[in-house]
Amino acid sequence: GTGIQTKWLSEFDCEITTTEPVEGMFHQLKSLVNDISGNRTKKIIAVQSSAENIPAEDNSIDAVFVAQAFHWFDLEKAIKEIHRVLKKDGVLVLAWNIGNTDGSISW
C-alpha cells in the first residue's frame, strides 16, 4: 500500500521490510519510507513485491502485518508464502479500517 501501516510500525524499534506490487502505490510507499527512515536506528526497506513472493529467507520474519489488503491476495499462494517466511513462533496480523457507525469519522 501507500505506507499508512508502515508509518505506524516505524514508531517501534524493529526492522521493517514493506512490500507493494502495484507500481504507482509502490512509488508513494518508497517516498514515505525515505521520509521516515532518517529518524530511525533500525532500517526500513520498501520492495516492489507481493504477498505471494515475499523477499525474505525461510523462517526469518517475526511478524507479517497486512492492512486493508488480504482480500486481494491469491490466498493459497500467499498463505504458503507467509508460512514459509515466518519464524516458528511468528504471527500474522490482519487489519481493516472500520468507521464509527454514527459517521463521526471523516476519512
N, C-alpha and C positions, 0 to 999 in steps of 0.2 A: 504494500500500500504506500501511502504518502508519508508514513512515519509517525503518525499520532501515537501509536503504542510504543514505538522505538523511543520517542522523546520521553515518555513516561518512564520507560525502563532505564533510560540513561541516568536517572537520578539514583540508581542503585549501583553499588560497587561490584560490577560484573562486566565480563567481556561479552559483547553482543555482535552476532552476525545476523543481519537483517536481509531479507530477500523480497524481490518483486519481479514477476515475469514480464509485465507489460512495460514497454519502453518509456512511454510518457510518464507513467507513475513512478518508474524507477528513477528518472531524472529528478523528480520532486523529492523522492526519498534520499537520493545521493546529496542533493543540495542541503537538506535538513541535517543529514549526518555530518556533512562538512561544517555546518554552523555549530553543532553541539559537541563535536569531538574535541575541540581545543581546550575545553574546561575539564577534561577527564584524565585520570591516570590509566584507566583500562581502555582498550581500543574498541571502536565500533567500526564494523565493516559492512558496507552495502554491496550486495551481489545481485546481478540480474539473473535470477533463477526461480525455480518453483518448488512447491511442497513435494512434488514428485521426483525432484532431483536436488536434494539438499547438499550444498557444498561442504560436507563435513565427513570426518573419519567415522567408522563404525564405533559405537559405544563412547562417544566423545562429548555429548551435549547433556547438560543438567536439566534443561527445560526448553520445550518448544512452545512458544506463545503464538496464537493465531487470533487475530482480531478482525471481525467482520469479513472473513474470507473462507471459512471452512466449507461452506456450501458451494464454492467454485471449484474445489479440488476434485480430481479423479480419486475418489475415496479409497478404492482398493490399492492403487499405487501409492497414494500419499500415506496411508496408514502403515504400509510396509516400510516406506522410506523413513518415516518418523520413528518407527520401532528400531530401524537399523541404526540411526544416529544417537538415540537416547541411551544414556548410561543405565545400568541395571535398575537403579532407584530413581531414574529420571521421570519427569512429569510432562504431560501435555495439558496446556491451559487454553481453553477456547473462550472467547469473549465476544459479546454482541452489545451494541448500544441499544438501550430501550429508553423511550421517553416517559415522562410522567403522564399518567392517564388524564390529568387535569389540563395538559397542554402548556404548563408553565415554563418549559424549557424551549427556548428558541434556538434552533441549530443554525 
